Amino acid sequence: MQSAGISRIFSKAIFILVLLVMASHAFGQYIPPYEQNPKFNSSINPKFTTAINPKFTPAINPLFTSAINPRFSTDINPKYTSTINPKFNYELNPKFNSRINPTFSFEYNPAYGGRVSYYMYNYDADLIGLLIQVNEQVMLYFSKAGDWIGYFIKAKDNYNLFDLEGEWTGRYLCSDSNNGYNLFNENGDWSTNYVK
């Protein structure tokens, strides 16, 4: 009688242990590596490194550098340049190009083990998004939970953010000159979000 009770407790413990292992595996893939984690590497954190903070470095701030501001440079603005607009260039549009659509190409979907290329953080260095580079021109954008929420299309050194319907959100990434990007809105204001 007592061994049956111990057996049930042991079975429940094993079941809980299996669930914990499965959960840690599911969420473990979204833990950024050290070199891409600004909580542990202050050299990639704009809160502590002014060279990659657009508030202190005009060369990486579109308010002061018109060449990286789509408002003043039509060749990086998808409203004026059809080659970087997924409504006109279907090769760049995951809705029409199944090779870059994470619903059909599991290698580009973090839920199925797609390798994350970059991580998006807020100013407090909290993880808020995942980016997967599918080719030289397109990066898919996922929430930190792994839900597909948009995609970025390259425009020179910038990346413009589009929603799943192919509409430009007005937001874009500008290089921070240190293997990362800062996210700006259409007015050129830094959102304080950044990518590493």
N, C-alpha and C positions, 0 to 999 in steps of 0.2 A: 504494500500500500504506500509506504513512504518512498520507495524507489520509483513508483509511478508519478508521484508528485515532483520528485527531483527531475525525472525525465521530462515532464511538462515544462518545468522552469528552464531546464537546459535547452529544450527545443525553442522556447520563446526567446531565450538569450541569443541563440544562433540566428533566429529569424531577424531579430533587431540588429544584430551585427551585420548580417547580409544587407539589410536595408541601408545601414549607415555606409557601408562600403560602396553600394550602388550610388547613393546620394553624393558621396565625396567624389566619385569618379565623374558624375554628371556635372558637378559644379567646379571640379578641379581644373577642367580644361580652360576655364576663363580666368585663371589666376595668372596675371602678367609675370613674365620672367623679370628677374632683378634689373637687368639693363633697360627695361621698358617700364619700370615701376617707380614713379616719382616719390612715393612714400619712403622708399629706401635708397633712392639715388638722387640726391639734391641737385646734381649737375643737369638733370633733365626737368627740373621743377621750376617753372617761371616765377613762382613765389619766392624762390631763393636765388635764382640765377637771372640777373637783369639782362644779360645778352640775349636771352630767348623770350624776354617779356616785352611785348609790343608797347607797353606803357613807358618803357625806358629806352627802347631802341627804335628810333624812327624808320630805319631801313626795312624793318619787318612789319611796319604798321601802315596799312593802306590809307589811313587818314593823312599821312605825311609823304607817302610814296605812291604816286598815281599809277606807276607801271604795274602795280600789283592790285589795283583797285578797279573792279569791273565797271564801276560807275564812270570812270574816266578812260578806261582802256577797252574799247569795243571788241578787240580781238580776244579778250578773255571773258566777255559777257555773252552768255548763251541767248540773250534777247536779240543780239545783233549778229551773232556768228553761228550759222546753222550747223557747221561741222562739229561743234561741241554741244549741240542741243539734241537730246534723245528723241524729241518730237519729229526731227527731220533726219537724224542719223540713226537708223534702226540698229546698226551694229553695236551702238553704245547703250541701247535700251533693253534691259533684261525682260521687259514685257514682250518684246518681239524677237529677242535673240535668246533662245533656250540654252545655248552654250554658256551664258553668263547668268542665268537665272538660278538662284539657289534652291528653288522648288524642284528643279529638274537636274541640276548639277550639284550633287551632294558634296563634292569636293570643295565647294564654295559655301557650304552651310555649316556653321559651327555646331549646330545640333547633331550633325552626322560626322563630326570629327574634322570638319574643314579647318585648316590651319589659319589662325588669326595672325594677320600681318601687323596690325597696329591696334592700340587701345586708346579710347577717348576718356579723358578725365575732366573733372570740374576743378575749380581753383584750389579746393581743399585736397586735391589728389585722390578723390574717390572715383573709382571706375564707373563710367556711365555708358560706355558703348564699345563695340568691337568692329573692326574694319578688316575686310579680307580683300586683298589685291587680286583681281581675276585676270588682269592683263595690264599693259602699260597705261591704258587710259581710264580704266574703271576700277573703283573700289566699292564693294558692297558694304552697307552700314547696318549694323544690328544693335539692338538694345543689349544691355549687359546680361539680360536673361536669354539672349539668343534669338529674339524675334527680329525678322527682317523689317526695317523701317525706312530704308531709302538707299541711295547710292551717290557716289561722288564721281564726277567726270573731270579729267585733267584738262586744264587750260593753261598752257605754258607751265609755270611753277605752282599755280593754284589748282585747287579742285573745287568745282561747284557742286553743291548739294541739291539733289532732286528727290522728290517724293516718289512713291511707287507708281504713280500715274504719269511720271515724266515731267512734272511741273517743277521749275526751278524755285527753290524755297527762298532765294535771295541770300542764302548763307553760303560761305565758301571758306576753304582752308588756304592759308598762306604759309609758305615755308618759314620756319623759325631759324633757318640757316644752321641747324644742328640736328639733322635727321628727324625732324618733327614738324608739326604744323600747329597754327593757332586758328580758331574758328571765329569768323567775323560775320556780321549781318550786312545787309545791302547798303547801309549807310556808312559802313567801314568801322563800326564799333566792335571792339573785341568782346566776345561773349564770356570771356575768361575760361572757356573750355579749350582744351588743347589735345593734340594727338601725339603719342609716342609709340 
